[in-house]
Amino acid sequence: MKYQSYKRAMALALISAMTAGATACGSQQTTQSPAPETIAETETSAKPEIQMTELVITADQQTTSTINGLDDGLCSWSTGGTDASTLNGDDYSMTPVVYINNGIYEADKSIAGTIDAVTDTEISNLNLVVEQEAVNGIIVNNSDYTIKDSSVNINVPEADGSETCDFSGVGSAIAVYGDSSLTISNTEINADGVANLAVFANNGSSALLDNVTLHSDGGTLYENYINSPNQGTMVAPPWILGIMGNSRGTNLMGDDSTMSVIDSDVSASN
């Protein structure tokens, strides 16, 4: 009896111990862990807003031509008319807001003068508006150059074609000449007015348009315009080509000039 009682007592003790262990391991009561240390929120510094340089050339602003596209060797086309009785302009007389020549920004020949947005190698964050007929926005000659994160607008809807020329590039928003490689990226270009080009490439230059929005609107031709294949006075396409319109998006002139367009939106009217 004593032996059996001993065994029974041991069995009860073992069952009691197992039950206690199961309760400890399987209980749904949870022990709350210490709260993690609260990390103070640090204010993230906001990215500085990009400051655009605003530059407007008004219609009544006094400007002076500083470049002769033919005499200075920019233009490949040499048969322009400058004395036609119906024309007021000179096909080679150029008045640039920005003039890049031989790798140097020539501020003394530029309406903009000294300006932080323009360097010898690039233009960035510039909002340029030209409201004066026959004034060029940006001219690049014999230079590797970049125009980025900017906008260039030739806002002269009343231009009638008497002072601009799409064979020489007078009045263009952006014109590139000679031994130049121009890259235009993330930029908006607009040209209003008869024969005002958005982008012009001449004399063996190359232009690359990457992520560019380009639009060109024409206008009303000057009174008594005579449709003719004569390049000296031509503003609208001659009838023999079977096309019409006087807006100019882009144009290539001279030998080996190239223009490449990537991921861009190009449109024109009139």
C-alpha positions in Angstrom: 0.0 0.0 0.0 2.7 2.4 0.9 4.5 1.6 -2.5 1.3 2.2 -4.5 0.5 5.4 -2.6 4.0 6.6 -3.4 3.6 5.9 -7.1 0.3 7.6 -7.2 1.7 10.7 -5.4 4.6 10.8 -7.9 2.2 10.5 -10.9 0.0 13.3 -9.5 3.1 15.5 -8.9 4.3 14.8 -12.5 0.9 15.7 -14.0 0.8 18.8 -11.9 4.2 19.9 -13.1 3.3 19.2 -16.8 0.1 21.2 -16.4 1.9 24.1 -14.9 4.4 24.0 -17.8 1.7 24.0 -20.4 0.0 26.9 -18.7 3.3 28.9 -18.7 4.0 28.1 -22.4 0.5 28.1 -23.9 -1.2 30.7 -21.9 -2.9 33.6 -23.9 -1.7 36.0 -21.3 1.0 38.1 -22.8 3.7 39.9 -21.2 3.8 43.5 -22.4 7.3 44.4 -23.6 8.7 47.7 -22.7 7.6 50.5 -25.0 10.2 51.4 -27.5 11.9 54.7 -27.0 10.1 57.4 -28.9 12.3 58.8 -31.6 11.7 62.5 -31.9 10.5 63.4 -35.4 13.0 65.5 -37.2 11.7 68.1 -39.7 13.0 67.2 -43.2 14.4 70.2 -44.8 12.3 71.2 -47.9 14.1 71.2 -51.2 14.9 74.7 -52.2 12.6 76.0 -54.9 14.4 76.5 -58.2 14.6 80.2 -59.0 13.9 81.0 -62.6 15.5 84.0 -64.1 12.8 86.1 -65.9 13.9 88.1 -68.9 11.5 90.0 -71.2 12.6 92.0 -74.3 9.7 94.3 -74.9 8.5 95.6 -78.2 9.6 99.2 -77.4 12.9 98.3 -75.9 15.9 99.9 -77.6 18.1 97.2 -79.3 21.0 97.3 -81.7 22.1 94.6 -84.2 25.5 93.2 -83.1 26.1 90.4 -85.7 26.1 90.2 -89.4 25.4 86.6 -90.2 27.0 86.6 -93.6 30.1 88.8 -92.8 30.7 87.0 -89.5 30.6 83.6 -91.2 27.5 82.2 -89.4 25.2 81.7 -92.4 25.7 79.3 -95.3 23.0 81.1 -97.4 24.4 84.1 -99.2 21.7 85.3 -101.7 19.4 87.1 -99.3 17.5 90.2 -100.3 18.0 93.3 -98.2 16.7 96.0 -100.5 13.4 94.6 -101.7 10.9 97.4 -101.8 8.4 95.5 -99.8 10.8 94.4 -97.1 12.1 96.3 -94.1 14.6 93.9 -92.7 18.1 92.7 -93.4 18.4 89.0 -93.8 21.7 88.9 -92.0 21.4 91.6 -89.4 21.1 89.8 -86.1 20.2 91.1 -82.7 20.6 88.2 -80.1 19.4 88.2 -76.5 22.2 85.7 -75.9 25.2 85.1 -78.1 27.5 82.2 -77.6 30.5 82.3 -79.9 33.6 80.1 -80.0 32.8 78.7 -76.6 32.4 82.1 -74.9 29.3 84.0 -73.9 29.8 87.4 -75.5 27.8 89.6 -73.1 28.8 92.7 -75.0 27.0 91.5 -78.1 24.0 90.2 -76.2 20.9 92.1 -75.0 20.9 90.2 -71.8 24.4 91.4 -70.8 25.8 89.8 -67.6 23.3 87.3 -66.3 23.7 84.4 -63.8 21.5 82.0 -65.9 24.0 82.1 -68.8 27.5 80.8 -68.7 30.1 79.8 -71.4 28.8 76.2 -71.4 25.1 76.3 -70.6 21.9 78.2 -70.0 19.6 76.9 -67.2 16.5 78.0 -65.4 15.9 80.9 -67.8 12.5 82.1 -68.8 13.1 84.3 -71.9 10.3 86.2 -73.7 11.0 88.2 -76.8 8.3 90.6 -77.9 10.3 92.4 -80.6 10.3 91.5 -84.2 13.5 90.2 -85.8 15.2 89.8 -82.4 16.9 86.3 -81.9 16.5 84.6 -78.6 19.7 82.5 -78.4 22.4 82.2 -81.0 25.2 79.5 -80.7 28.1 79.5 -83.1 31.1 77.2 -83.1 30.4 76.0 -79.6 29.4 72.9 -77.6 26.5 74.1 -75.6 23.5 73.1 -73.4 20.2 74.8 -72.9 18.2 73.1 -70.1 15.2 73.6 -67.7 14.2 76.8 -69.5 11.7 78.3 -71.8 12.3 80.5 -74.9 9.3 82.3 -76.4 9.2 84.5 -79.5 5.9 86.3 -78.7 5.4 88.4 -81.8 2.1 87.4 -83.4 2.0 90.6 -85.4 5.2 89.8 -87.2 4.4 89.7 -90.9 7.5 88.3 -92.4 9.0 91.6 -93.6 11.9 91.5 -91.1 12.5 87.8 -90.4 14.2 85.1 -92.5 14.0 81.4 -92.2 17.0 80.9 -94.6 19.4 82.9 -92.4 17.8 82.4 -89.0 16.9 86.0 -88.2 14.1 86.1 -85.7 14.6 82.5 -84.5 14.0 81.5 -80.9 17.2 79.3 -80.9 19.7 79.3 -83.8 22.9 77.2 -84.0 25.7 77.6 -86.6 29.0 76.2 -87.7 31.0 73.7 -85.7 28.5 73.5 -82.9 26.9 70.7 -80.9 23.8 72.0 -79.1 21.7 70.0 -76.6 18.3 71.4 -75.6 16.7 69.4 -72.8 13.6 69.8 -70.6 12.8 73.1 -72.3 9.7 74.7 -73.8 10.1 76.7 -77.1 7.4 78.8 -78.7 7.5 81.0 -81.8 4.7 83.3 -82.9 4.7 85.3 -86.1 5.3 84.8 -89.8 8.6 82.8 -90.5 9.8 83.0 -86.8 11.6 79.7 -86.3 11.6 77.8 -83.1 14.9 76.0 -83.8 17.2 76.7 -86.7 20.4 74.7 -87.5 22.9 75.9 -90.2 26.4 75.5 -91.7 27.2 72.0 -90.4 25.9 72.4 -86.8 24.0 69.7 -84.8 21.1 70.2 -82.5 19.7 67.6 -80.1 16.2 68.2 -78.7 15.5 65.9 -75.7 12.2 66.2 -73.7 11.4 69.4 -75.5 7.9 71.0 -76.1 8.1 73.0 -79.3 5.2 74.9 -80.9 5.1 77.4 -83.8 2.3 79.7 -84.8 2.4 81.8 -87.9 0.6 85.0 -88.6 -0.6 87.3 -91.4 1.8 88.0 -94.3 2.7 91.6 -95.1 0.4 93.4 -97.5 0.8 92.7 -101.2 3.1 89.8 -100.6 3.8 88.1 -104.0 4.2 84.3 -103.8 7.4 83.5 -105.5 10.2 80.9 -105.6 12.7 83.8 -105.3 14.6 83.0 -102.1 15.5 86.7 -101.6 11.8 87.6 -101.0 10.2 84.2 -100.2 8.2 84.1 -96.9 5.5 81.5 -97.7 6.2 78.3 -99.7 5.8 78.8 -103.4 2.6 77.5 -104.9 4.4 75.0 -107.1 5.3 73.0 -104.0 1.7 72.4 -103.3 1.9 73.4 -99.6 0.8 76.4 -97.7 1.4 78.1 -94.4 3.9 80.6 -92.9 4.7 79.2 -89.4 8.1 77.7 -89.0 8.9 74.9 -86.5 12.4 73.9 -87.5 14.7 74.3 -90.5 18.1 73.0 -91.6 20.5 74.8 -93.9 24.0 74.2 -95.2 26.0 71.1 -95.5 25.8 68.3 -92.8 23.5 70.2 -90.5 21.5 67.8 -88.3 18.7 67.9 -85.8 17.6 64.9 -83.6 14.4 64.9 -81.6 13.9 62.5 -78.6 10.8 62.2 -76.4 9.5 65.6 -77.5 6.2 67.2 -78.4 6.4 69.2 -81.7 3.4 71.1 -83.2 2.6 74.0 -85.5 -0.3 75.9 -86.8 -1.0 78.2 -89.8 
